[in-house]
Amino acid sequence: MILVFGSLNADFFLPVQAFPLPGETILTPQAFIKAGGKGANQAAAAAKAGGLVKMIGAVGMDEVAKVPVTALKALGVDCSGIQTSALATGMAMIMVDANGENSIVVASGANMAVSAQAVNDAMIGEDTLLVMQMEVPAEENFKLLKRAKAKGARSILNLAPAGPVAAEDLALTDYLILNEIEADTVYSSLFEKTFLGTEEKALAISEKTGGVCLITLGARGAVIAEKGRLSRISSLAIEPVDTTGAGDAFVGIFAAMLDSGADTLQAAKYACAGAGLACLKMGAQEALPSLKEIEAHAEEI
């Protein structure tokens, strides 16, 4: 089973031709409200890719709480672990420009009330794959990772958004997934900063933490360092419409593939294919591909 411990948001999308300059006001003809939050996005991606998923997180007592919860339930995600907080539901304001690039501001709200105590010991075992991000309190993540490691569960940590982190905390996870900016942040917190390339950073981080390090490169695919071995995976050749949620698609699909028995390389190959497909539509969760769609394009990687 895939246990996602993380954030749930209501995402407010604003399509723009170009991002406004400081002090500039621009007009856009319409806006969209969609389900989001890195935790919820990754849970949705894993479920659409065939995974059995349970979501642990928190929402507020407001109307927008229905947006992320209803969307997850529609995909078959077990939402019984989602708690209600006196804080407002997390919200994100997302501008997407004509090139499909995005600019995002997130109000954390109820995501800051998420506690590791929401996960009881019966939820964690050797057949559990724990998936985490950094949009909930970091200390709660690492508390839960310690418990998961002690009980023999596997874990994925998507260190996004990234901040300084200790090697002993990163050593608690089996799979560390980073984009290039996050990889720079992690590398700088673990080592004296030098101008290493991405592949060297992945190998160094993997060796330091003892786990697998995956660095996603957007249109250039991904780099994987595992037990001193380095692999590189390409991406789909696409014209992106909206890149919002592509990283979350990668994480969720990677988790679903691992949970189904795939090895690291095969899981990453499917994740790269799925992340590319997720860029072909507006929104984070609506754009997520099904397992059938991923399988149809995986050989293009």
Secondary structure by P-SEA (a helix, b strand, c coil): cbbbbbbbbbbbbbbbcccccccbbbbbcbbbbbbbcaaaaaaaaaaaaccbbbbbbcccccccccaaaaaaaaaccccccbbbbccccbbbbbbbcccccccccccccccccccccccccccccccbbbbbcccccaaaaaaaaaaaaaacccccccccccccccccccccccbbbbcaaaaaaaaaaccccccccaaaaaaaaaaaacbbbbbbccccccccccccbbbbbbbcccccccccaaaaaaaaaaaaaaaacccaaaaaaaaaaaaaaaacccccccccccaaaaaaccccc
